[in-house]
Amino acid sequence: MYPDLDEVADGLLVLLGFQGTVAEPCTPTEGSPGILMQRYDITKSLNELERILQQHHHEMRTTDWNESGLTVYSIWVRKKVA
């Protein structure tokens, strides 16, 4: 089982020592304060990760492929060259 892309992105930011978060906060589901749900949008997560990386003068490239019916993403990050 692969981790969610937003969790991987947050881990990458921590590894690089950059402030920011890609994952959206958990919110209570309708009518049940004890059950929380976290929104998950791959496109939004990738866009937010790229925005944060650009603020730190880094660029990002992604690739994806299908493995056993799941889309797997690879994220490449490097410091921008002047």
N, C-alpha and C positions, 0 to 999 in steps of 0.2 A: 504494500500500500504506500502510495506516495503522499507526502505532506501537501497541504494546500499551498498554492503559489503565494498568497499574501503572507503566510507564515514564513515561507522561505525568503521572501523579499525583506521582511522585517529582520530576520536573522542575518541577511547579507548586510543590511545597514549597520547592525550592531558590530559585525565583524570588521567592517570598514571604519567604524568609529564615527558614523554620521548620525546626527539627530534626525528624527522623523519616524513616522510609522505609516505603513501601507494598509494594514488590516483595519477594518472598521470596528468600532466598539460594539460589544454585545448589547442588545436591547431586549426588554421583556416582550414576550409574545402577547397578542391580544387577550385580555381577560385573565392572564396568569402571571402574576408578578414573580413566581418562583421558577418559571421556565424562560430561559434566555435564548435568543437566536442571533447569529452573526451573519450579516449580509456578506455575500461573496460574489464579486464581479471580476473576472480575470482581466478583461480589457481595462477596466478602471484601475485595478491593481498595478498592471504593467505601466500604464500612463503615469500613475502617481510615483512609482519607483523611478521611472525615467526623469520626472520633474525634480525629484529630490537629488538624484545623481548629478543632473545638470547644474544644480545650485552649488555642488561641490567640484565642479569642473571635471566631471567624468561623463563618459558616453556609454550607452548600452545597446546591445544587439540581442535579439532573441531568435531562436529557432524552435520548431515544434515538430513532433512526430506522433504517430499513433502506435501504442503498444498495448496489446491485449484489450483493445476497445477503449483505452484511455488516451487522452492527449497529454503528452509529456513535453514540458518546456525546458529549454536550456537558455540560461541568461549569461551573457558575456559582458563584463564591465572592464573598462580601462580608463586611465586618466587621459584627458584630452591633451593632444600634442599641439603646442603653439604654432 
